[in-house]
Amino acid sequence: MDILRFITAGSVDDGKSTLIGRLLYDSKSIMTDQLEAISKQSKNKENGEIDLAILTDGLRAEREQGITIDVAYKYFSTPKRKFIIADAPGHVQYTRNMVTGASNSDLAIILIDARKGVIEQTRRHSLIASLLKIPHVVVAINKMDLVDFSETVFNQIKQDYQAIQESLGLDNVEFIPISALNGENIVEHSTEVMKWYKGDTLLTFLENVEIAQDENFTHPRLSVQYVLRPQSEEFHDYRGYAGKVGSGIFKKGDTVLIQPSGISTKIKTIEHNLKEVEEVSAGQSVVLHFENEIDISRGDMIVGEENAPNITQNISSLFCWMDTKALQVGGKYLLQHNSRTVRCVVKNIDYKLNINTLEKEEDADTIKLNEIGRLEIKTASPLVFDSYKELRSNGGAILIDETTHLTAAALILQ
């Protein structure tokens, strides 16, 4: 079975944690001991109801306040597919957590409270889904029970969101009216109260949506993580370069380039799971041996002769600012890209995006927590990368504060 990774995002109290709890509960993916534990902790145990949000809100502060603070991951499966769920916080100050959870998702479920309709956080999360090139979006209009399951309300919200969809260029958007608390259109169809809705239930859609394979087999990329040189009697001449194949295929005898130096060599042998193999592909952790003895270090990139990556010290990148300390032009940071870390300086802020209007504000001289925009960076040494739009596995990076070592920004390289 394949695996669908998806994230739930929405504003505060839109019911994200309850939705995931309902999915797990109705699909019978909760162990008996888990069910007993949450039954004891449920706030509504007086009338026998189970607080399904407890399944994902694991931190004590989350349970006390009834909110989600950190990204929670849950795993479940049905006979058709396996699922990895990321439950993202709804508060504006935790938008950076949503970026983390969405960075490797195949699908985003954006929840909208039927009473409130499209709000700022809806736009913010949709923008992030667009920037991160998430292939599929489900707009789940929740709490339909609080608007008398009105088809008119559903259609109005759908119309409002389609304006956002068009402005952001989002493809493959599905709209589903639900009530996570009551289980309407989650696993089973709402037979009476929303009989006007003829589409799939949420789970049926998740089980059957076609997900494009993340693996790219035409751009061979391997970032060297470790140089294996035992220097023992048994392995006197052993010299291997270990790493995970980010994309593409490497075959024994292939001519490859070591970037950023540009040295050309041929693959002599390939090891995978302690055995010699003829070829390896995206997602496999391997050790490569070359015909020539050349200087290769951690952070170097092994690439194929064709479909060359970008190699430059001047980088343009979209970003989401993740540090409480504001970004200033001229600020110095560490840039982490795969296994390579280089020093860099922010040369210019091209613009920041206005979340409400999606307009570019080009006169920005500082960037604050959770703001999104585009900047220009100069690195101390060349970086080997691909455009995020073309190759997600080699197009993302982060900025790290040199003094606190906290992640300052998530970068989407252009």
Helices and strands as residue ranges (DSSP letters): E 3-9, H 16-26, H 32-41, G 45-47, G 52-55, H 60-65, E 72-77, E 82-87, G 92-94, H 95-102, E 107-113, H 120-131, E 136-142, G 144-147, H 151-168, E 173-177, H 202-208, E 221-223, E 226-228, E 240-247, E 249-251, E 255-259, E 263-272, E 275-277, E 279-281, E 285-290, E 301-304, E 310-321, E 327-328, E 332-337, E 340-353, E 360-361, E 366-367, E 372-385, G 392-394, E 396-401, E 407-413
